């Protein structure tokens, strides 16, 4: 009994917590292949061949606003391109990714509730003076400014 090592209660509890976390993470990692068997990120996002034969790639449920014609240069009126997309958009929920840029809106525009925006840092909606830009759907952004200009922005929830 001379070689006993004393450990504080705090250190013992910390060691138990670390061991429990390791066991939980190992369990999650072991189950990951089962959860991801249907389609991989590489295949669904990049259409890359990752060794699995998964059939044709289904259409992604989000789009970059630049691919639908918005410029984001601060000079071009992006309202017509966005309006055109909204007229052709399905009634299903759509997510539009808005990369860095100044998206000038020169005429009133209502964004329906089925359209969700994901704003990148440096992306801003810029309505002209007297213009009302109304979002009926949601907007996801970090803790940075996403609106500029002299117009008004309205958010109307479902």
N, CA and C of each residue as an Amber inpcrd file, in Angstrom:
protein
   474
   0.8080000  -1.1880000   0.0000000   0.0000000   0.0000000   0.0000000
   0.8560000   1.2590000   0.0000000   2.1480000   1.1080000  -0.0610000
   3.0270000   2.2580000  -0.0410000   3.0430000   2.9950000  -1.3720000
   2.7510000   2.3260000  -2.4850000   2.8550000   2.9150000  -3.8190000
   1.5240000   3.4480000  -4.3420000   0.6340000   3.8310000  -3.4880000
  -0.6580000   4.3420000  -3.9290000  -0.5090000   5.7680000  -4.4540000
  -1.2040000   6.0450000  -5.5570000  -1.1970000   7.3900000  -6.1290000
  -2.5250000   8.0410000  -5.7950000  -2.4630000   9.2220000  -5.2710000
  -3.6990000   9.9390000  -4.9410000  -4.0800000  10.8460000  -6.0970000
  -5.3570000  10.8840000  -6.3910000  -5.8780000  11.7240000  -7.4650000
  -7.0490000  12.5190000  -6.8960000  -7.1290000  13.7610000  -7.2910000
  -8.2160000  14.5900000  -6.7700000  -9.5410000  14.1900000  -7.4130000
 -10.6020000  14.5060000  -6.7370000 -11.9330000  14.2030000  -7.2580000
 -12.1540000  14.9030000  -8.5980000 -11.6970000  16.1320000  -8.7310000
 -11.8430000  16.9060000  -9.9620000 -11.1570000  16.2100000 -11.1340000
  -9.9150000  15.7330000 -10.9160000  -9.1760000  15.0410000 -11.9730000
  -9.8460000  13.7210000 -12.3290000 -10.3860000  13.0210000 -11.3470000
 -11.0760000  11.7630000 -11.6030000 -12.3150000  11.9980000 -12.4650000
 -13.1100000  12.9970000 -12.1270000 -14.3080000  13.2950000 -12.9070000
 -13.9560000  13.7440000 -14.3290000 -12.8880000  14.5230000 -14.4750000
 -12.4470000  14.9460000 -15.7980000 -12.0230000  13.7460000 -16.6390000
 -11.3040000  12.8160000 -16.0360000 -10.8610000  11.6160000 -16.7510000
 -12.0580000  10.7770000 -17.1790000 -13.0470000  10.6330000 -16.3170000
 -14.2620000   9.8780000 -16.6590000 -15.0040000  10.5630000 -17.7940000
 -15.0710000  11.8910000 -17.7550000 -15.7400000  12.6440000 -18.8190000
 -15.0450000  12.4840000 -20.1530000 -13.7170000  12.5390000 -20.1600000
 -12.9470000  12.3700000 -21.3960000 -13.1450000  10.9620000 -21.9400000
 -13.1180000   9.9670000 -21.0670000 -13.3030000   8.5860000 -21.4990000
 -14.7110000   8.3920000 -22.0790000 -15.7020000   8.9840000 -21.4400000
 -17.0800000   8.8830000 -21.9460000 -17.2260000   9.5350000 -23.3040000
 -16.5890000  10.6810000 -23.4960000 -16.6260000  11.3620000 -24.7950000
 -15.9710000  10.5080000 -25.8670000 -14.8580000   9.8980000 -25.5360000
 -14.1530000   9.0440000 -26.5010000 -15.0320000   7.8670000 -26.9080000
 -15.7170000   7.2600000 -25.9510000 -16.6020000   6.1390000 -26.2590000
 -17.7500000   6.6040000 -27.1460000 -18.3340000   7.7590000 -26.8460000
 -19.4520000   8.2750000 -27.6400000 -19.0150000   8.5940000 -29.0630000
 -17.8600000   9.2330000 -29.2200000 -17.3610000   9.5720000 -30.5570000
 -17.0660000   8.3060000 -31.3450000 -16.4710000   7.3120000 -30.6900000
 -16.1840000   6.0540000 -31.3800000 -17.4860000   5.4250000 -31.8690000
 -18.5350000   5.4860000 -31.0660000 -19.8280000   4.9350000 -31.4750000
 -20.4100000   5.6800000 -32.6670000 -20.2680000   7.0030000 -32.6830000
 -20.7820000   7.7880000 -33.8130000 -19.9920000   7.4910000 -35.0720000
 -18.6840000   7.3830000 -34.9490000 -17.8550000   7.0970000 -36.1140000
 -18.1380000   5.7080000 -36.6560000 -18.3990000   4.7680000 -35.7770000
 -18.6870000   3.4100000 -36.2280000 -20.0030000   3.3480000 -36.9790000
 -20.9610000   4.2250000 -36.6390000 -22.2600000   4.1980000 -37.2990000
 -22.3020000   5.0780000 -38.5390000 -21.2900000   5.9010000 -38.7680000
 -21.2980000   6.8150000 -39.9060000 -21.4680000   6.1240000 -41.2480000
 -20.7630000   5.0180000 -41.5430000 -20.9480000   4.3910000 -42.8440000
 -22.3810000   3.9200000 -43.0700000 -23.0510000   3.4690000 -42.0120000
 -24.4230000   3.0180000 -42.1480000 -25.3260000   4.1910000 -42.5140000
 -25.1250000   5.3570000 -41.8870000 -25.9520000   6.5190000 -42.1620000
 -25.7010000   7.0940000 -43.5480000 -24.4990000   6.9500000 -44.0740000
 -24.1560000   7.5800000 -45.3370000 -24.1380000   6.6540000 -46.5330000
 -24.7510000   5.5010000 -46.4520000 -24.6660000   4.5390000 -47.5360000
 -25.4330000   4.9510000 -48.7770000 -26.4760000   5.7630000 -48.6480000
 -27.3090000   6.0830000 -49.7980000 -26.5850000   6.9620000 -50.8120000
 -25.9260000   8.0090000 -50.3620000 -25.2130000   8.8900000 -51.2710000
 -24.1850000   9.6820000 -50.4820000 -23.0270000   9.8900000 -51.0630000
 -21.9650000  10.6110000 -50.3810000 -22.0010000  12.0820000 -50.7600000
 -21.3450000  12.9130000 -49.9560000 -21.2690000  14.3400000 -50.2450000
 -20.5460000  14.5670000 -51.5660000 -19.4540000  13.8520000 -51.7840000
 -18.7120000  14.0090000 -53.0320000 -19.6080000  13.7620000 -54.2280000
 -20.4100000  12.7210000 -54.1480000 -21.2820000  12.3710000 -55.2750000
 -22.4020000  13.3990000 -55.4450000 -23.0610000  13.7860000 -54.3450000
 -24.2190000  14.6640000 -54.4710000 -23.8540000  16.0990000 -54.8030000
 -22.7350000  16.5890000 -54.2940000 -22.3590000  17.9780000 -54.5290000
 -21.5180000  18.1390000 -55.7840000 -20.5070000  17.2880000 -55.9230000
 -19.5560000  17.4630000 -57.0080000 -19.7570000  16.4840000 -58.1630000
 -20.6920000  15.5580000 -58.0090000 -20.9560000  14.5330000 -59.0020000
 -19.6830000  13.7440000 -59.3010000 -18.8480000  13.5830000 -58.2770000
 -17.5870000  12.8660000 -58.4500000 -17.7790000  11.3810000 -58.2820000
 -16.9050000  10.6030000 -58.8860000 -16.9540000   9.1610000 -58.7510000
 -16.1370000   8.7720000 -57.5370000 -16.8280000   8.3560000 -56.4920000
 -16.1230000   7.9680000 -55.2820000 -16.1480000   6.4550000 -55.0770000
 -16.3420000   5.7320000 -56.1760000 -16.2980000   4.2800000 -56.0930000
 -17.6390000   3.6280000 -55.8560000 -18.6860000   4.3910000 -55.6610000
 -20.0040000   3.8240000 -55.4540000 -20.8510000   4.0520000 -56.6950000
 -21.5810000   3.0480000 -57.1090000 -22.4800000   3.1780000 -58.2420000
 -23.8600000   3.5350000 -57.7050000 -24.1810000   4.8180000 -57.7340000
 -25.4020000   5.2960000 -57.0900000 -26.4870000   5.7070000 -58.0710000
 -26.2880000   5.5630000 -59.3460000 -27.2910000   5.9790000 -60.3190000
 -27.1720000   7.4560000 -60.6130000 -28.1620000   8.0240000 -61.3220000
 -28.0740000   9.4340000 -61.7290000 -28.1620000  10.3860000 -60.5450000
 -27.4760000  11.4990000 -60.6740000 -27.4760000  12.5300000 -59.6470000
 -28.8180000  13.2510000 -59.6600000 -29.4350000  13.3690000 -58.5030000
 -30.6900000  14.1050000 -58.4280000 -30.3930000  15.5910000 -58.3650000
 -31.3570000  16.4120000 -58.7580000 -31.1800000  17.8600000 -58.7740000
 -30.9720000  18.3840000 -57.3590000 -30.0130000  19.2620000 -57.2000000
 -29.7540000  19.8450000 -55.8950000 -30.8970000  20.7700000 -55.5110000
 -31.1300000  20.9280000 -54.2290000 -32.2320000  21.7610000 -53.7760000
 -31.7990000  23.1920000 -53.4950000 -30.6140000  23.5920000 -53.9300000
 -30.1590000  24.9670000 -53.7610000 -29.4240000  25.3990000 -55.0130000
 -29.3440000  26.7270000 -55.1750000 -28.6430000  27.2830000 -56.3270000
 -27.8940000  28.5360000 -55.9000000 -26.8300000  28.8190000 -56.5990000
 -26.0830000  30.0520000 -56.4260000 -26.8170000  31.1240000 -57.2330000
 -27.0740000  32.3010000 -56.6670000 -27.8140000  33.3440000 -57.3830000
 -27.0930000  33.8060000 -58.6450000 -25.7800000  33.6130000 -58.6970000
 -25.0320000  33.9960000 -59.9010000 -25.4190000  33.1000000 -61.0830000
 -25.7800000  31.8490000 -60.8080000 -26.1640000  30.9390000 -61.8910000
 -27.5440000  31.2520000 -62.4460000 -28.3300000  32.0300000 -61.7270000
 -29.6580000  32.4010000 -62.2420000 -29.6650000  33.8270000 -62.7910000
 -28.4800000  34.4210000 -62.9120000 -28.3670000  35.7060000 -63.6020000
 -28.1020000  36.9310000 -62.7610000 -28.0730000  36.8210000 -61.4400000
 -27.7580000  37.9900000 -60.6300000 -26.2710000  38.2970000 -60.7580000
 -25.9350000  39.5840000 -60.8260000 -24.5390000  39.9960000 -61.0020000
 -23.8580000  40.2970000 -59.6750000 -24.5390000  41.0250000 -58.7880000
 -23.9390000  41.3730000 -57.5020000 -22.8090000  42.3680000 -57.6070000
 -22.8220000  43.1820000 -58.6860000 -21.7390000  44.1540000 -58.8920000
 -22.0600000  45.5390000 -58.3490000 -23.2640000  45.7300000 -57.8030000
 -23.6560000  47.0190000 -57.2350000 -24.1960000  48.0050000 -58.2540000
 -23.9700000  47.7700000 -59.5330000 -24.4370000  48.6790000 -60.5830000
 -25.6220000  48.0950000 -61.3420000 -25.5480000  46.8130000 -61.6590000
 -26.6120000  46.1390000 -62.4070000 -27.8390000  45.9550000 -61.5220000
 -29.0180000  46.1990000 -62.0870000 -30.2580000  45.9350000 -61.3660000
 -30.4840000  44.4230000 -61.3750000 -30.3920000  43.7880000 -60.2250000
 -30.5630000  42.3430000 -60.1160000 -32.0210000  41.9260000 -59.9450000
 -32.9340000  42.8800000 -59.8280000 -34.3520000  42.5510000 -59.6390000
 -34.9290000  41.7560000 -60.8140000 -34.6870000  42.1360000 -62.0860000
 -35.2740000  41.3600000 -63.1880000 -34.8250000  39.8890000 -63.2030000
 -33.5740000  39.6210000 -62.9480000 -33.0920000  38.2340000 -62.9360000
 -33.7360000  37.4560000 -61.7920000 -33.8320000  38.0740000 -60.6170000
 -34.4420000  37.4020000 -59.4750000 -35.9350000  37.2000000 -59.7240000
 -36.5940000  38.1940000 -60.2730000 -38.0250000  38.0850000 -60.5950000
 -38.2630000  36.9590000 -61.6110000 -37.3980000  36.8660000 -62.6070000
 -37.5160000  35.7970000 -63.6010000 -37.3840000  34.4260000 -62.9690000
 -36.4390000  34.2780000 -62.0550000 -36.2810000  33.0060000 -61.3530000
 -37.5320000  32.6880000 -60.5450000 -38.0570000  33.6870000 -59.8390000
 -39.2240000  33.4610000 -58.9840000 -40.4430000  33.0420000 -59.7980000
 -40.5640000  33.5490000 -61.0120000 -41.6980000  33.1790000 -61.8670000
 -41.5980000  31.7280000 -62.3290000 -40.3840000  31.2220000 -62.4620000
 -40.1770000  29.8500000 -62.9300000 -39.9570000  28.8520000 -61.8030000
 -39.7560000  29.3420000 -60.5860000 -39.4470000  28.4580000 -59.4520000
 -40.6420000  27.5860000 -59.1210000 -40.3470000  26.3710000 -58.7010000
 -41.4140000  25.4580000 -58.3030000 -41.9840000  25.9090000 -56.9590000
 -43.1560000  25.4360000 -56.6240000 -43.7350000  25.8080000 -55.3230000
 -43.0300000  25.1220000 -54.1510000 -42.1390000  24.1850000 -54.4510000
 -41.3550000  23.5380000 -53.4020000 -40.3640000  24.5360000 -52.8210000
 -39.8850000  24.2570000 -51.6280000 -38.8860000  25.1230000 -51.0040000
 -37.5930000  25.1100000 -51.8140000 -37.0230000  26.2840000 -51.9980000
 -35.7440000  26.4310000 -52.6960000 -34.8160000  27.2580000 -51.8280000
 -33.5460000  26.9160000 -51.8680000 -32.5390000  27.6750000 -51.1420000
 -31.6000000  28.3130000 -52.1480000 -31.4170000  29.6160000 -52.0120000
 -30.5220000  30.3530000 -52.8910000 -29.3240000  30.8350000 -52.0800000
 -28.1480000  30.4430000 -52.5270000 -26.9060000  30.8890000 -51.9080000
 -26.5150000  32.2240000 -52.5360000 -26.2100000  33.2190000 -51.6930000
 -25.8600000  34.5630000 -52.1570000 -24.4030000  34.8320000 -51.7870000
 -23.4820000  34.7090000 -52.7810000 -22.0730000  34.9640000 -52.4850000
 -21.7950000  36.4530000 -52.3250000 -20.5880000  36.7670000 -51.8960000
 -20.1720000  38.1510000 -51.6760000 -20.5020000  39.0110000 -52.8960000
 -21.0980000  40.1730000 -52.6300000 -21.4510000  41.1070000 -53.6960000
 -22.5230000  42.0700000 -53.2290000 -22.7440000  43.1090000 -54.0230000
 -23.7770000  44.1080000 -53.7420000 -24.9010000  43.8740000 -54.7490000
 -26.0390000  43.3570000 -54.2900000 -27.1530000  42.9860000 -55.1540000
 -28.1810000  44.1170000 -55.1780000 -28.0540000  44.9510000 -56.1970000
 -28.9080000  46.1350000 -56.3380000 -30.2980000  45.7150000 -56.7960000
 -31.3020000  46.2410000 -56.1150000 -32.7010000  45.9920000 -56.4540000
 -33.3230000  47.3610000 -56.7340000 -33.7590000  47.5830000 -58.0010000
 -34.2370000  48.8990000 -58.4210000 -35.7580000  48.9840000 -58.5300000
 -36.4750000  47.9040000 -58.2070000 -37.9430000  47.9440000 -58.2280000
 -38.4720000  47.0530000 -57.1070000 -39.6920000  47.3740000 -56.6490000
 -40.2860000  46.5950000 -55.5610000 -40.2840000  45.1100000 -55.9170000
 -40.0370000  44.2830000 -54.9040000 -39.9540000  42.8510000 -55.1400000
 -40.4180000  42.1070000 -53.9020000 -41.3060000  41.1250000 -54.1010000
 -41.7700000  40.2480000 -53.0290000 -41.1600000  38.8710000 -53.2370000
 -40.4580000  38.3960000 -52.2420000 -39.8590000  37.0610000 -52.2880000
 -40.8150000  36.1220000 -51.5470000 -41.3360000  35.0880000 -52.2130000
 -42.3110000  34.2070000 -51.5630000 -41.7060000  33.3930000 -50.4180000
 -42.5830000  32.8160000 -49.6210000 -42.1820000  32.0880000 -48.4150000
 -41.4040000  30.8130000 -48.7100000 -41.5180000  30.2710000 -49.8970000
 -40.8130000  29.0180000 -50.2000000 -39.3530000  29.2390000 -50.6090000
 -38.9110000  30.4900000 -50.6620000 -37.5310000  30.8110000 -51.0340000
 -36.7400000  31.1710000 -49.7820000 -35.6540000  30.4590000 -49.5840000
 -34.7760000  30.6700000 -48.4260000 -33.4220000  31.1350000 -48.9530000
 -32.8640000  32.1790000 -48.3440000 -31.5650000  32.7180000 -48.7570000
 -30.5060000  32.3850000 -47.7160000 -29.3180000  32.0060000 -48.1940000
 -28.1510000  31.8130000 -47.3410000 -27.1310000  32.8550000 -47.7980000
 -26.8850000  33.8310000 -46.9390000 -26.0300000  34.9730000 -47.2750000
 -24.5950000  34.7250000 -46.8250000 -23.6680000  34.8970000 -47.7570000
 -22.2520000  34.7920000 -47.4400000 -21.7710000  36.1150000 -46.8520000
 -20.6610000  36.0860000 -46.1450000 -20.0830000  37.3220000 -45.6130000
 -19.7510000  38.2340000 -46.7920000 -20.1940000  39.4780000 -46.7250000
 -19.9320000  40.4370000 -47.7960000 -21.0450000  40.5040000 -48.8290000
 -22.0670000  39.6700000 -48.7070000 -23.2260000  39.7290000 -49.6100000
 -24.2480000  40.6820000 -49.0150000 -24.7390000  41.6130000 -49.8410000
 -25.7080000  42.6020000 -49.3430000 -26.8010000  42.8500000 -50.3720000
 -28.0330000  42.9490000 -49.8670000 -29.1590000  43.4090000 -50.6840000
 -29.1510000  44.9260000 -50.6190000 -29.2470000  45.5780000 -51.7830000
 -29.1350000  47.0310000 -51.8490000 -30.3310000  47.5880000 -52.6400000
 -31.4750000  47.7920000 -51.9670000 -32.6150000  48.3800000 -52.6780000
 -32.4170000  49.8910000 -52.8770000 -32.7980000  50.3670000 -54.0770000
 -32.7190000  51.7940000 -54.3770000 -33.7010000  52.5780000 -53.5050000
 -33.5240000  53.8830000 -53.4350000 -34.4200000  54.7570000 -52.6740000
 -35.8510000  54.5700000 -53.1720000 -36.7770000  54.4290000 -52.2440000
 -38.1870000  54.2720000 -52.5750000 -38.5960000  52.8490000 -52.9210000
 -37.6680000  51.9240000 -52.9760000 -37.9430000  50.5230000 -53.3250000
 -38.1710000  49.7200000 -52.0440000 -39.1430000  48.7980000 -52.1030000
 -39.4240000  47.9200000 -50.9670000 -39.1040000  46.4810000 -51.3840000
 -38.2120000  45.8670000 -50.6510000 -37.8380000  44.4730000 -50.8650000
 -38.4240000  43.6850000 -49.7020000 -39.3710000  42.7890000 -50.0030000
 -40.0940000  42.0630000 -48.9620000 -39.7400000  40.5860000 -49.0190000
 -39.2990000  40.0550000 -47.8950000 -38.9840000  38.6350000 -47.7580000
 -40.0910000  37.9660000 -46.9550000 -40.7800000  37.0140000 -47.5710000
 -41.7960000  36.2370000 -46.8580000 -41.1820000  34.9540000 -46.3140000
 -40.0430000  34.5650000 -46.8540000 -39.3230000  33.3790000 -46.4070000
 -38.2570000  33.7490000 -45.4040000 -37.2580000  32.9150000 -45.3030000
 -36.2230000  33.1250000 -44.2950000 -34.8850000  33.4730000 -44.9330000
 -34.0360000  34.0530000 -44.1070000 -32.6820000  34.4320000 -44.5190000
 -31.7280000  33.9190000 -43.4400000 -30.6800000  33.2340000 -43.8740000
 -29.6540000  32.7680000 -42.9480000 -28.3840000  33.5620000 -43.2270000
 -27.8450000  34.1660000 -42.1840000 -26.6090000  34.9420000 -42.3240000
 -25.8980000  34.9540000 -40.9810000 -24.6280000  35.2440000 -41.0250000
 -23.8560000  35.3800000 -39.7940000 -24.1490000  36.7260000 -39.1530000
 -23.3290000  37.0880000 -38.2000000 -23.5360000  38.3580000 -37.5000000
 -22.8090000  39.4820000 -38.2390000 -23.2900000  39.7630000 -39.4570000
 -22.7390000  40.8330000 -40.2720000 -23.8760000  41.4640000 -41.0630000
 -23.6510000  42.6550000 -41.5780000 -24.6800000  43.3980000 -42.3070000
 -24.9650000  42.7330000 -43.6450000 -26.2590000  42.5770000 -43.9500000
 -26.6450000  42.0070000 -45.2410000 -27.5590000  42.9540000 -46.0180000
 -27.8010000  44.1410000 -45.4700000 -28.6420000  45.1260000 -46.1490000
 -27.9130000  46.4570000 -46.2210000 -28.0900000  47.1420000 -47.3460000
 -27.5170000  48.4720000 -47.5360000 -28.4750000  49.2190000 -48.4650000
 -28.1310000  50.4320000 -48.8380000 -28.9620000  51.1890000 -49.7700000
 -29.9740000  52.0660000 -49.0780000 -30.7740000  52.7390000 -49.8830000
 -31.7400000  53.7160000 -49.3810000 -33.1580000  53.1760000 -49.3020000
 -33.4080000  51.9870000 -49.8470000 -34.7540000  51.4150000 -49.8660000
 -35.1210000  50.7760000 -48.5330000 -36.2680000  50.1080000 -48.5440000
 -36.7740000  49.4620000 -47.3260000 -36.7470000  47.9440000 -47.4950000
 -36.4630000  47.2740000 -46.3980000 -36.4750000  45.8250000 -46.3330000
 -37.5630000  45.4200000 -45.3510000 -38.4420000  44.5410000 -45.7790000
 -39.4790000  44.0170000 -44.8870000 -39.3320000  42.5130000 -44.7630000
 -39.5840000  41.9970000 -43.5750000 -39.5880000  40.5590000 -43.3460000
 -40.9750000  40.1990000 -42.8470000 -41.6740000  39.3780000 -43.6130000
 -43.0080000  38.9300000 -43.2240000 -42.9630000  37.4160000 -43.0610000
 -43.2380000  36.9680000 -41.8450000 -43.1780000  35.5400000 -41.5570000
 -44.4710000  34.8680000 -41.9570000 -44.3600000  33.5730000 -42.2510000
 -45.5350000  32.7630000 -42.6190000 -46.5460000  32.7520000 -41.5220000
